[in-house]
Amino acid sequence: MPSADSAITIEEAFAWCRVHPVAHVDLERFLGIFTTDARRIIDARDHGLIGLIMDRLTIQDGAKPFEWIGAAVDKIDPHVFPILIERLRNTAQLFEIPAIDVTLSGHWASVRDELARAGAHPKFVDIELTHSDCNWGPDRPLPRSWRWELVTPEREAAYVSLLNGAMGPMPGVYVPPEAEALASMRTTADGTKLLLDTDGEAQAMVRCKLSRRYLHLVCCAPEKKGRGLGRLGLDEVRRTLGPGPLHLTVVKQNERAHGFYLHMGFIPTDEVETWRLPIAS
């Protein structure tokens, strides 16, 4: 069982991971924002890996996502797997984390059978979707006196409130702390808009990365679900981007959203499973 004292510091982890990067891992966010402190780092440098429990992300049942954030090896050797799982479990037990979510891509892909034997099981599936040309029909009219507005600093509180109300709880959705939610949103501020009603209250939002034509989310206030605001959001994204392809990721188990995008003409291009590893107390 590990002690509360970490054998590695955040600075040491940064340095090692920069020398041994993992594709698509943003160290500033993972090590600097998503974890409370270095004690959540799984130091497996003796086997060519560093991993991280992202304990600042919240989900309804208390599970926390885990990622390998630095790697000097291309895959996990099945003979090393028991050592890595023991370190992960011990750290999770120390902080009373009930379960760990691991995405079956990258290094985990080579030890799928070992994960199953260790008690992990499929939890949700992320589906990559693409619409070839955004041609899903003419724009729907907005309700009278409603309007789309960019998220400026004075509207950030409304953005956070709507995000928290609309995005949880649902499978595969990890809600970041407010500071991270705002920092992440500000990187796509030119592609983040709120739909304001007659009284200036935010009823829906869209957030997209304009340069990648990637839609991060369309969501609405919980009491407005089923009233066509998702379609209004897609229309606004199309007006912003112009014709052409549009990409997004949706959790398959979020049946309402998944069905909506398929109905609008989006085509699946890839699937990635996330498995849950229970942590015995």
C-alpha positions in Angstrom: 0.0 0.0 0.0 1.5 3.4 -0.9 2.0 6.2 1.6 0.6 9.6 1.3 4.0 10.9 0.2 4.7 10.8 -3.5 8.0 9.4 -4.8 7.8 11.8 -7.7 7.1 15.6 -7.9 5.0 17.4 -10.5 8.2 19.0 -11.8 9.9 15.6 -12.2 6.9 14.2 -14.0 6.7 17.2 -16.3 10.4 16.8 -17.2 10.1 13.0 -17.8 6.9 13.2 -19.8 8.2 15.9 -22.1 11.1 13.6 -23.0 8.7 10.7 -23.4 5.4 12.2 -24.7 2.2 10.4 -25.4 0.1 11.5 -28.4 -2.8 13.8 -27.6 -1.8 14.4 -24.0 -1.7 18.1 -22.9 0.6 18.1 -19.9 -0.4 21.6 -18.8 -4.0 20.4 -18.4 -3.4 16.9 -17.2 -0.6 17.6 -14.6 -1.3 21.2 -13.9 -5.1 21.2 -13.7 -6.8 17.8 -13.7 -5.0 16.4 -10.6 -4.9 17.6 -7.0 -1.3 16.9 -6.4 1.6 14.5 -7.2 0.3 11.8 -5.0 -2.2 10.8 -7.8 0.7 10.1 -10.2 1.4 6.5 -10.9 5.2 6.4 -11.2 6.1 3.4 -13.3 9.3 4.9 -14.9 11.0 1.6 -14.1 8.6 0.1 -16.7 8.7 3.1 -19.1 5.4 4.7 -18.0 3.9 7.6 -16.0 0.2 7.7 -15.4 -2.2 10.1 -13.7 -5.5 9.8 -11.9 -7.5 12.9 -12.8 -9.2 13.4 -9.5 -10.4 16.9 -10.1 -12.8 15.7 -12.7 -16.2 14.7 -11.3 -18.8 12.2 -12.3 -21.9 11.2 -10.5 -20.7 7.8 -9.1 -17.3 9.0 -8.0 -15.2 7.2 -10.6 -12.1 9.0 -11.9 -10.4 8.8 -15.3 -6.8 7.6 -15.7 -4.4 8.3 -18.5 -0.8 7.3 -19.3 0.7 10.8 -19.8 4.3 9.8 -20.5 5.7 6.6 -22.1 9.1 5.4 -23.2 7.5 2.1 -24.4 5.1 1.5 -27.3 2.8 -0.9 -25.4 2.3 -2.6 -22.0 4.0 -6.0 -21.7 1.4 -8.4 -20.3 4.0 -9.6 -17.8 4.3 -6.0 -16.4 0.5 -5.5 -16.3 0.0 -6.9 -12.8 2.5 -4.5 -11.4 0.9 -1.5 -13.0 -2.6 -2.5 -12.0 -1.5 -3.0 -8.4 0.1 0.4 -8.3 -3.0 2.0 -9.8 -5.3 0.2 -7.4 -3.2 0.9 -4.3 -3.2 4.7 -5.1 -7.0 4.7 -5.8 -7.6 2.9 -2.5 -5.4 5.4 -0.6 -7.7 8.2 -1.8 -11.0 6.2 -1.5 -11.7 6.3 -5.2 -14.3 3.6 -5.9 -13.5 3.0 -9.6 -11.1 4.0 -12.4 -12.0 4.6 -16.0 -9.5 3.6 -18.7 -9.8 4.2 -22.4 -9.0 1.1 -24.5 -6.6 2.9 -26.9 -2.9 3.5 -26.8 -1.1 1.4 -24.3 -4.2 -0.3 -22.8 -5.1 -1.7 -26.2 -2.4 -4.4 -25.9 -3.7 -5.7 -22.5 -7.4 -5.8 -23.1 -7.7 -9.5 -22.0 -5.7 -8.7 -18.8 -7.9 -5.8 -18.0 -11.0 -8.1 -18.2 -9.4 -10.7 -16.0 -8.6 -7.9 -13.5 -12.3 -7.2 -13.2 -12.6 -4.2 -15.6 -15.7 -4.1 -17.8 -17.0 -1.9 -20.7 -18.7 1.2 -19.4 -19.3 3.5 -22.4 -18.2 4.0 -26.0 -17.1 7.3 -27.6 -18.2 7.5 -31.2 -16.5 9.9 -33.7 -19.1 11.3 -36.1 -18.7 13.5 -39.3 -21.2 15.3 -41.4 -19.7 15.8 -44.9 -21.2 19.1 -45.8 -23.6 20.4 -43.0 -26.5 20.2 -45.5 -29.2 19.1 -43.1 -31.9 21.4 -44.4 -32.7 25.1 -44.1 -32.1 27.0 -40.9 -34.9 26.9 -38.3 -36.2 30.3 -37.1 -35.2 31.5 -33.6 -38.0 32.3 -31.1 -39.0 35.9 -31.3 -36.3 38.2 -29.7 -33.9 35.4 -29.0 -30.3 35.7 -30.2 -26.9 34.1 -30.3 -24.1 35.9 -28.6 -20.4 35.2 -28.0 -19.4 34.3 -24.5 -17.8 37.5 -23.2 -16.3 37.8 -19.7 -19.6 39.1 -18.3 -21.4 36.0 -19.6 -18.9 33.4 -18.3 -21.0 32.7 -15.1 -24.0 31.9 -17.3 -21.8 29.6 -19.4 -20.6 27.7 -16.3 -24.1 27.4 -14.9 -25.5 26.1 -18.2 -22.6 23.7 -18.7 -23.1 22.2 -15.2 -26.9 22.0 -15.6 -26.9 20.5 -19.0 -23.9 18.1 -19.0 -24.5 16.0 -15.9 -25.1 13.4 -14.9 -24.7 11.3 -18.0 -22.5 8.4 -19.1 -19.0 9.3 -20.1 -19.2 13.0 -19.1 -16.6 14.3 -16.7 -17.4 17.8 -15.5 -14.3 19.9 -14.9 -13.9 22.4 -12.1 -15.0 25.9 -12.9 -11.5 27.3 -13.4 -10.7 24.6 -16.0 -14.1 24.9 -17.7 -13.5 28.6 -18.2 -9.8 28.1 -19.2 -10.8 25.5 -21.8 -13.7 27.6 -23.1 -11.5 30.6 -23.5 -9.3 28.7 -26.0 -12.4 28.5 -28.3 -14.0 31.8 -27.3 -14.6 32.7 -30.9 -16.5 29.5 -31.4 -18.5 29.5 -28.1 -21.9 31.1 -28.1 -25.0 31.3 -25.8 -28.6 31.4 -27.0 -30.2 34.2 -25.0 -33.9 34.5 -24.6 -36.0 37.7 -24.5 -34.9 38.4 -20.9 -31.2 37.8 -21.7 -31.1 34.4 -20.0 -29.0 31.7 -21.5 -31.1 28.7 -22.7 -28.6 26.9 -24.9 -25.0 27.0 -26.0 -22.6 25.8 -28.7 -18.8 25.4 -28.5 -16.7 24.5 -31.5 -13.1 24.7 -32.6 -13.3 26.8 -35.7 -9.9 25.8 -37.2 -10.6 22.1 -37.0 -14.3 22.3 -37.8 -14.9 20.4 -34.6 -18.0 20.6 -32.5 -17.2 20.2 -28.8 -20.8 20.5 -27.6 -24.4 21.6 -28.2 -26.5 21.7 -25.1 -29.5 23.4 -23.5 -31.0 24.1 -20.1 -32.5 20.8 -18.7 -36.0 22.2 -18.7 -35.7 23.0 -22.5 -34.7 19.5 -23.6 -36.8 18.2 -26.5 -37.8 21.7 -27.7 -35.6 21.8 -30.8 -32.7 23.9 -29.4 -30.2 21.3 -30.5 -31.2 21.9 -34.1 -30.9 25.7 -33.6 -27.4 25.1 -32.2 -26.3 23.1 -35.2 -27.7 25.8 -37.5 -25.7 28.4 -35.7 -22.5 26.4 -36.0 -23.1 26.1 -39.8 -23.7 29.8 -40.1 -20.4 30.4 -38.2 -18.3 27.8 -40.2 -19.9 27.9 -43.6 -20.5 24.7 -45.7 -18.1 21.8 -45.3 -17.4 18.9 -43.0 -18.2 19.0 -39.3 -16.7 16.6 -36.8 -17.8 15.7 -33.2 -17.6 13.0 -30.5 -20.7 11.6 -28.7 -21.1 8.9 -26.1 -23.1 6.0 -27.5 -24.9 5.5 -24.3 -26.3 9.1 -24.4 -29.1 7.8 -26.6 -30.8 11.1 -27.1 -27.7 12.9 -28.4 -26.5 10.0 -30.4 -29.8 9.5 -32.1 -30.1 13.3 -32.8 -26.8 13.4 -34.6 -27.6 10.3 -36.7 -31.0 11.8 -37.6 -29.2 15.0 -38.7 -27.0 13.0 -41.1 -23.8 12.5 -39.2 -21.9 9.3 -40.1 -19.8 7.2 -37.6 -16.1 7.1 -38.4 -14.6 5.5 -35.3 -15.4 4.1 -31.8 -13.3 4.0 -28.7 -14.3 2.0 -25.6 -13.8 3.1 -22.0 -13.7 0.4 -19.4 -14.3 0.7 -15.6 -11.9 -0.9 -13.1 -13.6 -1.4 -9.7 -11.4 -0.6 -6.8 -11.9 -2.9 -3.8 -11.9 -1.1 -0.4 
